[in-house]
Amino acid sequence: MYSPSQIGAFVLMKMKETAASYLNTSVKNAVITVPAYFNDSQRQATKDAGQIAGLNVLRVINEPTAAALAYGMDKQEDKIIAVYDLGGGTFDISILEIQKGVFEVKSTNGDTFLGGEDFDNALVNYLVSEFKKEQGLDVTKDAMAMQRLKEASEKAKIELSSSLQTDINLPYLTMDSSGPKHLNLKLSRSKFESLVNDLIKRTIQPCQKALSDAEVSKSDIGEVLLVGGMTRVPKVQQTVQEIFGRQPSKAVNPDEAVAVGAAVQGGVLAGDVTDVLLLDVTPLSLGIETLGGVFTRLISRNTTIPTKKSQVFSTAADGQTQVEIKVHQGEREMAGDNKLLGQFSLVGIPPAPRGVPQIEVTFDIDANGIVHVSARDKGTGKEQQIVIQSSGGLSKDEIENMVKNAEQYAKADRIKKERVEAVNQAEGIIHDTESKLEEFKPQLPQEEVYYYRF
């Protein structure tokens, strides 16, 4: 069994060999692109893959941002652009402002589990169903037949981007006691579009959210770039036009734009390109779990990176000598509903009443979008820190529902958060009152002390 980072490393090793062969020199440094909506764990896993492949990963940048760099290198006018990136396995939408060589990402959104693979699977399921109707055989348990259907589906999908109809012919797909069984059918573009329409519709809401987060309307968008092989599908192009109210641009090659942009960023880092500045953002909010399970944000989503933010917290109990720092990423109000990235303890805090120790928590996101967290006791200077390591990333359900659930459960989350905060505040008042009673007990009539205590 290989880890995701190891599998990624195999691909990078092959790319490294290809580049070295073409350039006739060894290749050590690299700029790697990732889907814009990758979380911290996925970015860290990508960087790990580069290191496993023997590469010095200079920068991890978002794919839509790289495409924008490729587009804007030779453009003089200032404008706001949208990059609609639908590739083989992920979907991203980014809104950027290009101004005198400065590429500033205003917002990003997407779905890390939506891409060409899903379109292929939708067509495979249809072919399986049609074959069963015609021949009475279910081929889903036949690995070889399913592989042939997958290859035929991908080929048909590509052909239907330029043709209104295609033939799918698979002789000897399987066999039974009566002999070999063949698949022969004609597939129209309109039928294919009906099969994948729900998948295409899933890109609409992220686009609307990205516009909202960037605080721009579709009329402000000066250009819409299409990136990724799936944007060649006419129905996808039609949907993009409906979302943004303008014809998508053909200014960049959907397959090459991201690689060209990564090369531009490599030139910037090497000092060969000096008139470009890239300002990217973090796709999801980052924070820690505080008393009562509340998610306290330190860095909000779509904050420009690199960035650093500190906030002072304290202990929740008298005499507490250590604190547990749990780092979460997401948009829900309660920490348990978000992705736990990592946790660590700060120990050796001198015993003191609750609320007295001053614990400074600092979040630092580097230019690769990778998170570094530290906690320091301001009284003793003791410090503990962590670089969030890859833990396998989010599950499909987690990443698909993270932002959607934040909106759906916003009211319930707010009520739950307010209730917890009210309890925390009440407990703090009770604690302070009891402390004052104890402090001034000699100066108060005995019956009053008894009355306030009971």
C-alpha positions as CSV (number, residue, x, y, z in Angstrom):
1,M,0.0,0.0,0.0
2,Y,1.3,3.4,-0.9
3,S,0.4,6.7,0.7
4,P,-1.0,9.6,-1.3
5,S,2.3,11.4,-1.1
6,Q,4.2,8.4,-2.4
7,I,1.8,8.0,-5.4
8,G,2.2,11.7,-6.1
9,A,5.9,11.3,-5.9
10,F,5.9,8.6,-8.7
11,V,4.2,11.2,-11.0
12,L,6.7,13.9,-10.1
13,M,9.7,11.5,-10.6
14,K,8.5,10.8,-14.1
15,M,8.1,14.6,-14.8
16,K,11.5,15.3,-13.3
17,E,13.1,12.7,-15.6
18,T,11.2,14.1,-18.7
19,A,12.3,17.6,-17.9
20,A,15.9,16.6,-17.3
21,S,16.0,14.7,-20.6
22,Y,14.6,17.6,-22.5
23,L,16.8,20.2,-20.9
24,N,19.9,17.9,-20.9
25,T,20.6,18.9,-17.3
26,S,19.6,17.8,-13.8
27,V,16.5,19.2,-12.3
28,K,16.3,20.0,-8.6
29,N,14.0,22.9,-7.9
30,A,10.3,22.9,-8.6
31,V,7.1,25.0,-8.4
32,I,4.1,22.7,-7.9
33,T,0.5,23.7,-8.6
34,V,-2.5,22.4,-6.6
35,P,-6.2,22.9,-6.7
36,A,-7.1,26.2,-5.1
37,Y,-9.5,24.6,-2.7
38,F,-6.9,22.1,-1.3
39,N,-6.8,22.3,2.5
40,D,-3.6,22.4,4.6
41,S,-3.3,18.6,4.8
42,Q,-3.5,18.2,1.1
43,R,-1.0,20.9,0.4
44,Q,1.4,19.4,2.9
45,A,1.0,16.0,1.3
46,T,1.8,17.6,-2.1
47,K,4.9,19.2,-0.8
48,D,5.9,15.9,0.8
49,A,5.5,14.2,-2.6
50,G,7.9,16.7,-4.1
51,Q,10.5,15.9,-1.4
52,I,10.1,12.2,-1.9
53,A,10.7,12.7,-5.6
54,G,14.0,14.4,-4.7
55,L,12.8,17.9,-5.6
56,N,13.3,21.1,-3.7
57,V,9.8,22.5,-3.7
58,L,10.3,26.3,-3.9
59,R,6.6,27.1,-3.9
60,V,3.1,25.5,-3.9
61,I,0.7,27.7,-5.9
62,N,-3.0,27.4,-6.8
63,E,-3.8,26.3,-10.3
64,P,-6.3,29.1,-11.2
65,T,-3.7,31.6,-10.0
66,A,-1.0,30.0,-12.2
67,A,-3.4,30.2,-15.2
68,A,-4.0,33.9,-14.5
69,L,-0.2,34.5,-14.5
70,A,0.0,32.8,-17.9
71,Y,-2.8,35.0,-19.2
72,G,-1.7,38.3,-17.7
73,M,2.1,38.2,-18.4
74,D,1.7,40.3,-21.6
75,K,-1.4,42.2,-20.7
76,Q,-1.1,45.9,-19.9
77,E,-4.7,46.9,-18.9
78,D,-6.0,46.5,-15.4
79,K,-9.0,44.2,-15.0
80,I,-10.8,41.7,-12.7
81,I,-10.8,38.1,-14.1
82,A,-12.5,34.9,-13.2
83,V,-10.6,31.6,-13.7
84,Y,-13.0,28.6,-14.1
85,D,-10.8,25.5,-13.7
86,L,-12.5,22.1,-14.3
87,G,-9.9,19.4,-14.6
88,G,-9.8,15.6,-14.3
89,G,-10.5,15.4,-10.6
90,T,-11.2,18.8,-9.1
91,F,-13.0,22.1,-9.7
92,D,-11.8,25.5,-8.7
93,I,-13.1,29.1,-9.3
94,S,-10.9,32.1,-8.5
95,I,-11.5,35.8,-8.8
96,L,-8.4,37.9,-9.4
97,E,-7.5,41.5,-9.9
98,I,-4.6,42.2,-12.2
99,Q,-3.1,45.7,-11.8
100,K,0.3,46.8,-13.2
101,G,1.9,43.4,-12.8
102,V,0.3,42.6,-9.4
103,F,-1.9,39.5,-9.4
104,E,-4.2,39.7,-6.3
105,V,-6.5,36.8,-5.6
106,K,-9.8,38.3,-4.2
107,S,-11.5,35.0,-3.5
108,T,-11.5,31.3,-4.3
109,N,-14.0,28.4,-4.0
110,G,-14.5,25.0,-5.5
111,D,-15.0,21.3,-5.1
112,T,-12.0,19.0,-4.7
113,F,-14.2,16.0,-5.6
114,L,-15.6,17.1,-9.0
115,G,-13.9,16.6,-12.3
116,G,-13.7,14.7,-15.6
117,E,-13.5,11.4,-13.7
118,D,-17.1,11.9,-12.5
119,F,-18.2,12.7,-16.1
120,D,-16.6,9.4,-17.3
121,N,-18.3,7.5,-14.5
122,A,-21.7,8.9,-15.4
123,L,-21.3,7.7,-18.9
124,V,-19.9,4.3,-17.8
125,N,-23.0,3.8,-15.6
126,Y,-25.2,4.6,-18.6
127,L,-23.4,2.1,-20.9
128,V,-23.6,-0.6,-18.2
129,S,-27.4,0.0,-17.9
130,E,-27.9,0.0,-21.7
131,F,-25.8,-3.2,-22.1
132,K,-27.9,-4.9,-19.4
133,K,-31.1,-3.9,-21.1
134,E,-29.9,-5.2,-24.5
135,Q,-28.0,-8.4,-23.4
136,G,-29.4,-9.1,-19.9
137,L,-25.9,-9.2,-18.5
138,D,-24.4,-7.1,-15.6
139,V,-20.7,-6.5,-16.3
140,T,-20.0,-4.5,-13.1
141,K,-18.1,-7.4,-11.6
142,D,-16.0,-7.9,-14.8
143,A,-12.9,-5.8,-14.3
144,M,-11.7,-6.1,-17.9
145,A,-15.1,-5.1,-19.3
146,M,-15.4,-2.2,-16.9
147,Q,-11.9,-1.0,-18.0
148,R,-12.9,-1.1,-21.6
149,L,-16.1,0.8,-20.9
150,K,-14.1,3.4,-19.0
151,E,-11.7,3.9,-21.9
152,A,-14.6,4.1,-24.4
153,S,-16.4,6.6,-22.2
154,E,-13.4,8.9,-22.0
155,K,-12.9,8.7,-25.8
156,A,-16.6,9.4,-26.5
157,K,-16.6,12.4,-24.1
158,I,-13.7,13.9,-26.0
159,E,-15.3,13.3,-29.4
160,L,-18.6,14.9,-28.4
161,S,-16.8,18.1,-27.6
162,S,-16.4,18.6,-31.4
163,S,-19.1,16.3,-32.8
164,L,-22.8,16.0,-32.3
165,Q,-22.8,12.2,-32.3
166,T,-20.3,9.4,-31.8
167,D,-20.4,5.6,-32.1
168,I,-19.3,3.3,-29.2
169,N,-18.3,-0.1,-30.5
170,L,-16.9,-2.7,-28.1
171,P,-16.8,-6.1,-29.7
172,Y,-16.5,-9.1,-27.4
173,L,-17.2,-7.0,-24.3
174,T,-18.1,-10.2,-22.3
175,M,-19.6,-13.6,-22.9
176,D,-22.0,-16.1,-21.5
177,S,-23.0,-19.7,-22.4
178,S,-24.5,-18.6,-25.7
179,G,-21.3,-16.9,-26.8
180,P,-19.6,-13.5,-27.0
181,K,-21.6,-10.3,-26.4
182,H,-20.9,-7.0,-28.1
183,L,-21.8,-3.4,-27.3
184,N,-22.8,-1.1,-30.2
185,L,-24.6,2.1,-29.8
186,K,-24.8,5.7,-31.0
187,L,-24.4,8.5,-28.4
188,S,-25.5,12.0,-29.1
189,R,-24.1,15.1,-27.5
190,S,-27.5,16.0,-26.1
191,K,-27.8,12.6,-24.4
192,F,-24.3,13.0,-22.9
193,E,-25.2,16.4,-21.7
194,S,-28.3,15.1,-20.0
195,L,-26.2,12.5,-18.2
196,V,-23.7,15.0,-16.8
197,N,-26.0,18.0,-16.4
198,D,-26.2,17.6,-12.6
199,L,-22.4,17.5,-12.4
200,I,-22.0,20.7,-14.4
201,K,-24.7,22.4,-12.2
202,R,-22.5,21.7,-9.1
203,T,-20.1,24.3,-10.4
204,I,-22.6,27.1,-10.3
205,Q,-22.9,27.7,-6.5
206,P,-19.1,27.9,-5.9
207,C,-18.9,30.5,-8.7
208,Q,-21.7,32.6,-7.1
209,K,-20.0,32.2,-3.7
210,A,-16.6,33.3,-5.1
211,L,-18.2,36.5,-6.6
212,S,-19.9,37.2,-3.3
213,D,-16.7,36.7,-1.2
214,A,-14.8,38.9,-3.7
215,E,-17.5,41.6,-3.3
216,V,-17.9,41.9,-7.1
217,S,-20.8,41.4,-9.5
218,K,-20.6,39.4,-12.7
219,S,-20.7,42.8,-14.6
220,D,-17.3,43.7,-12.9
221,I,-15.6,40.6,-14.5
222,G,-13.5,41.7,-17.5
223,E,-12.5,38.2,-18.6
224,V,-13.4,34.6,-17.9
225,L,-10.6,32.1,-18.4
226,L,-11.3,28.4,-19.0
227,V,-8.7,26.0,-17.6
228,G,-8.7,22.2,-17.6
229,G,-9.7,19.7,-20.3
230,M,-13.3,19.5,-19.2
231,T,-13.9,23.1,-20.2
232,R,-13.8,22.0,-23.8
233,V,-17.3,20.4,-23.2
234,P,-19.7,22.8,-25.0
235,K,-22.3,22.5,-22.2
236,V,-19.7,23.6,-19.6
237,Q,-18.9,26.6,-21.8
238,Q,-22.6,27.4,-22.1
239,T,-23.0,27.2,-18.3
240,V,-20.0,29.5,-17.7
241,Q,-21.5,32.0,-20.0
242,E,-24.8,31.9,-18.1
243,I,-23.0,32.3,-14.8
244,F,-20.9,35.3,-15.7
245,G,-23.0,36.8,-18.5
246,R,-20.2,36.9,-21.0
247,Q,-18.5,34.6,-23.5
248,P,-15.5,32.8,-22.0
249,S,-12.1,33.8,-23.3
250,K,-10.0,31.5,-25.5
251,A,-6.8,33.4,-24.6
252,V,-5.1,30.5,-22.8
253,N,-4.7,26.9,-23.7
254,P,-6.8,24.9,-21.1
255,D,-4.2,22.2,-20.8
256,E,-1.0,24.3,-20.7
257,A,-2.0,27.5,-18.9
258,V,-1.3,26.1,-15.4
259,A,2.2,24.8,-16.3
260,V,3.0,28.1,-18.1
261,G,2.0,30.0,-15.0
262,A,4.0,27.8,-12.7
263,A,7.0,28.5,-15.0
264,V,6.4,32.2,-14.6
265,Q,6.3,31.9,-10.8
266,G,9.6,29.9,-11.0
267,G,11.1,32.8,-13.0
268,V,9.9,35.2,-10.3
269,L,11.5,33.1,-7.5
270,A,14.8,32.7,-9.5
271,G,14.9,36.5,-10.1
272,D,14.5,36.2,-13.9
273,V,11.0,37.8,-13.9
274,T,10.9,41.0,-11.9
275,D,7.7,42.7,-12.9
276,V,5.2,40.3,-11.4
277,L,3.9,40.1,-7.8
278,L,1.5,37.3,-6.8
279,L,-0.8,37.7,-3.8
280,D,-2.8,34.5,-3.2
281,V,-5.3,33.6,-0.4
282,T,-6.1,30.8,2.0
283,P,-9.3,29.0,1.0
284,L,-10.7,28.1,4.4
285,S,-10.8,29.8,7.9
286,L,-8.3,28.7,10.5
287,G,-8.6,28.8,14.3
288,I,-8.6,26.9,17.5
289,E,-11.1,25.2,19.8
290,T,-11.8,27.3,22.9
291,L,-13.9,26.7,26.0
292,G,-17.2,24.9,25.3
293,G,-16.0,23.6,21.9
294,V,-16.4,27.0,20.2
295,F,-14.3,27.5,17.0
296,T,-12.4,30.8,17.4
297,R,-11.1,32.0,14.1
298,L,-7.7,33.6,13.9
299,I,-7.5,33.8,10.1
300,S,-10.6,34.0,8.0
301,R,-11.0,32.4,4.5
302,N,-9.8,34.4,1.5
303,T,-7.1,36.2,3.6
304,T,-4.1,37.1,1.5
305,I,-1.0,34.9,2.2
306,P,1.6,34.8,3.5
307,T,0.0,36.1,6.7
308,K,0.5,36.0,10.5
309,K,-2.1,36.5,13.3
310,S,-1.8,36.3,17.1
311,Q,-4.4,36.3,19.8
312,V,-4.1,36.0,23.6
313,F,-6.0,33.3,25.4
314,S,-6.0,32.1,29.0
315,T,-6.7,29.0,31.2
316,A,-10.2,27.7,31.9
317,A,-9.6,26.4,35.4
318,D,-7.7,27.4,38.6
319,G,-4.2,26.0,38.9
320,Q,-4.1,24.8,35.3
321,T,-0.5,24.0,34.3
322,Q,-1.0,23.0,30.7
323,V,-3.2,23.9,27.7
324,E,-4.2,21.8,24.8
325,I,-4.2,23.6,21.5
326,K,-6.5,22.1,18.8
327,V,-6.1,23.5,15.4
328,H,-9.1,23.4,13.1
329,Q,-10.0,24.5,9.5
330,G,-13.5,25.2,8.2
331,E,-16.5,27.5,8.3
332,R,-18.7,26.1,11.1
333,E,-19.1,27.9,14.5
334,M,-18.3,24.8,16.6
335,A,-14.8,23.3,16.4
336,G,-16.1,19.7,16.3
337,D,-17.9,20.4,13.0
338,N,-14.6,21.5,11.3
339,K,-11.5,19.6,10.1
340,L,-9.0,18.9,12.9
341,L,-5.6,19.6,11.4
342,G,-3.5,18.9,14.5
343,Q,-3.0,19.4,18.2
344,F,-0.3,20.0,20.7
345,S,0.2,20.9,24.4
346,L,1.9,23.8,26.1
347,V,3.1,22.6,29.5
348,G,4.8,24.1,32.5
349,I,2.4,27.0,33.1
350,P,2.8,28.2,36.7
351,P,-0.4,27.5,38.7
352,A,-2.6,30.5,38.9
353,P,-6.3,31.4,39.1
354,R,-8.3,30.9,35.8
355,G,-8.0,33.8,33.4
356,V,-4.7,35.0,34.8
357,P,-2.1,33.2,32.6
358,Q,-1.5,34.9,29.2
359,I,-1.2,32.3,26.4
360,E,-0.4,33.9,23.0
361,V,-1.4,31.7,20.1
362,T,0.1,32.6,16.7
363,F,-0.9,31.3,13.3
364,D,1.6,31.7,10.5
365,I,0.6,30.7,6.9
366,D,3.5,30.7,4.5
367,A,3.5,31.4,0.8
368,N,2.7,27.8,0.1
369,G,-0.4,28.0,2.1
370,I,1.0,25.7,4.8
371,V,0.2,26.4,8.4
372,H,2.6,26.9,11.3
373,V,1.1,27.3,14.8
374,S,2.8,28.3,18.1
375,A,1.7,28.9,21.7
376,R,3.7,30.9,24.2
377,D,3.2,31.6,27.9
378,K,3.9,35.3,28.1
379,G,4.7,34.9,31.8
380,T,7.5,32.3,31.5
381,G,8.4,32.6,27.8
382,K,7.8,28.9,27.3
383,E,6.8,28.1,23.8
384,Q,5.5,25.1,21.8
385,Q,5.0,25.0,18.1
386,I,3.8,22.7,15.3
387,V,3.9,22.6,11.5
388,I,0.6,21.0,10.5
389,Q,1.5,17.6,9.0
390,S,-0.5,15.7,6.4
391,S,-3.2,13.4,7.9
392,G,-4.8,12.1,4.8
393,G,-6.9,15.1,4.0
394,L,-10.7,15.6,4.2
395,S,-13.1,12.9,3.2
396,K,-15.4,13.5,0.2
397,D,-18.4,14.3,2.4
398,E,-16.4,16.6,4.6
399,I,-15.0,18.8,1.9
400,E,-18.2,18.8,-0.2
401,N,-20.4,19.8,2.7
402,M,-18.1,22.1,4.7
403,V,-19.1,25.5,3.4
404,K,-22.6,24.3,2.5
405,N,-23.2,23.1,6.0
406,A,-21.9,26.4,7.4
407,E,-24.7,28.2,5.6
408,Q,-27.4,25.6,6.2
409,Y,-26.7,25.4,9.9
410,A,-25.7,29.0,10.5
411,K,-28.6,29.8,12.7
412,A,-28.4,26.6,14.8
413,D,-24.6,27.1,15.1
414,R,-25.0,30.7,16.2
415,I,-27.5,29.8,18.9
416,K,-25.3,27.0,20.1
417,K,-22.3,29.3,20.2
418,E,-24.2,32.1,22.0
419,R,-25.4,29.5,24.6
420,V,-21.9,28.3,25.2
421,E,-20.5,31.9,25.4
422,A,-23.3,32.8,27.9
423,V,-22.4,29.8,30.1
424,N,-18.7,30.8,29.9
425,Q,-19.5,34.4,30.8
426,A,-21.8,33.3,33.7
427,E,-19.1,31.0,35.1
428,G,-16.5,33.7,34.8
429,I,-18.8,36.1,36.8
430,I,-19.4,33.5,39.5
431,H,-15.7,32.8,39.7
432,D,-14.8,36.5,40.0
433,T,-17.6,37.1,42.6
434,E,-16.5,34.1,44.8
435,S,-12.9,35.4,44.6
436,K,-13.9,38.9,45.7
437,L,-16.1,37.5,48.5
438,E,-13.1,35.5,49.7
439,E,-10.8,38.6,49.4
440,F,-13.1,41.0,51.3
441,K,-14.7,38.5,53.7
442,P,-13.2,40.1,56.8
443,Q,-14.7,43.5,55.9
444,L,-18.3,42.2,55.3
445,P,-21.0,41.3,57.9
446,Q,-21.0,37.6,58.4
447,E,-24.7,37.2,57.5
448,E,-24.1,38.9,54.1
449,V,-21.3,36.5,53.3
450,Y,-23.6,33.6,54.2
451,Y,-26.4,35.1,52.1
452,Y,-24.3,35.6,49.0
453,R,-22.9,32.1,49.2
454,F,-26.2,30.3,49.6
